[in-house]
Amino acid sequence: MNLSALTALSPLDGRYEKKLAALRPIASEYGYMHRRVQVEITWFIALSQAGFTEFPALSQDDQAYLLELVAQFSEADAQAIKDIEKVTNHDVKAVEYWIKDKLKGRPALEAASEFVHFACTSEDINNTSHALQLQAARDQVVLPGLQQVIARLRELAHQHANVSMLSRTHGQTASPTTVGKELANVVARLQHAVRNIEAVPMRAKMNGAVGNYNAHLSAWPEFDWEAFSRQVIETPAPKGLGLTFQPYSIQIEPHDYMAELFDAVARANTILIDISRDIWGYISLGFFKQKLKDGEIGSSTMPHKVNPIDFENAEGNLGLANALLRHLSEKLPVSRWQRDLTDSTVLRNLGVALGYSTLAYNSLMVGLNKLELNAENISADLDNAWEVLAEPIQTVMRRYGVSGAYEALKAVTRGKTVAAADLHGLIQNLDIPAEAKTQLLALTPASYIGKAVELAKRI
């Protein structure tokens, strides 16, 4: 059976292939190879500029040629590396051999070919490559996806800032709010979550087999290899990698920053699970309708249905993403002694975890863009919940020292159907100033919204 969108084992590369086009060049096997080539060549060029007699500085032309290997890296190049790996049975060594083959025919580069992968352990190349992949995936895919959701929610928060809505705490009627204010709550939470994602430093190390520069110092004992490694890692591309230097490690970079990143993304995803479920519920209550699309079917037997499937898809994929992200954050910082290989196969699933997140963000955007407010249903819901005004009435009674305020309102409202007349009769008999009575009598469930409008508009 040939591999295709229909036969792919993962729906990310099957059913949802087109929706993840932006992530695929970054987090795939191809993306991993591309970053390995980038790291090897960056290290090689930096060595040529370190002042070693045995490795004279490369010409600008040769440097440009090497950087072009990175810039023009193709699927055919990746396949050539895979073909070499069939012989070596070692993926990083295959990259080294591919680069050395590309040096042939250029005398200065060919003469310096043994400085490709010089003093490096495979993990020096791999950990830096993973950091580059994660940095690109975060900055080019994950954060833009979240920012799109935030922007749409903010737009809806402002648009519906004045639309009063009945709250439901414990599923029961509660103090009114506005549609915009409830969406603004989510925007505020997501903004904080995004800042946490942005703040995670992408760490990398290039310090040899167990983190001590053993091989490096055996060749040039007087050279400051730690400073050199820091320079290569922290200098922005193309002269360096533009990452954050990790000074202490075993053979592998500790992966603590990865755990921080995955936990931060998972927290954002959890907020989105929350809003997905809430909007699903509001659609069920009839607070929102969904724009219809010609040809779409909601049920194979019930023609009337317009299902909130985008929010259901988002919730399901966010759950999958978080299951993977949490496993990654718990597993990756743990390695037996100076190195075991349990992280290697797990790290190949970085794109899967971020892929399900990205897929969910796409679904949420589709769903949010289909929402239409049903103001009539929201208003009717409020009009049937006059009992929520028990809160302001008893609060004003307390202000003026009326004893038993809470108990008096409880007797009138708890477990009962309350009409405006019931509350107005109670208010008329209160021993409070006339001005306070007037204010209470003017209250309706729709007007009892506190600072909701202001809070929604300022997000």
Protein Blocks (a to p, Z undefined) as FASTA:
>chain_A
ZZdfklpmblklmmmmmmmmmmmmmmmmklmmmmmmmmmmmmmmmmmmnopaklccddfk
lmmmmmmmmmmocfklmmmmmmmmmmnopaklmmmmmmmmmmgoplklmmmmmmgophia
fklmmmmmmmmmmmmmmmmmmmmmmmmmmmmmmmmmmmmmmmccdddeehiacddddfkl
mmmmmmmmmmmmmmmmmmpccddddebjnonommmmmmmmmbcfklmmmmmmmpccfkbn
opacdfbdcfbcghlmmmmmmmmmmmmmmmmmmmmmmmmmmmmnomaccdddehiafbfk
lmkbccfkllmmmmmmmmmmmmmmmmmmmmmmpcghjbccklmmmmmmmmmmmmmmmmmm
mmmmmmmmmpccdfklmmmmmmmmmmlmmmmmmmmmmmnopghklmmmmmmmgopacdfk
lmmmmmmmpccdfklmmmmmmpcfklmnojmlmmmmmZZ
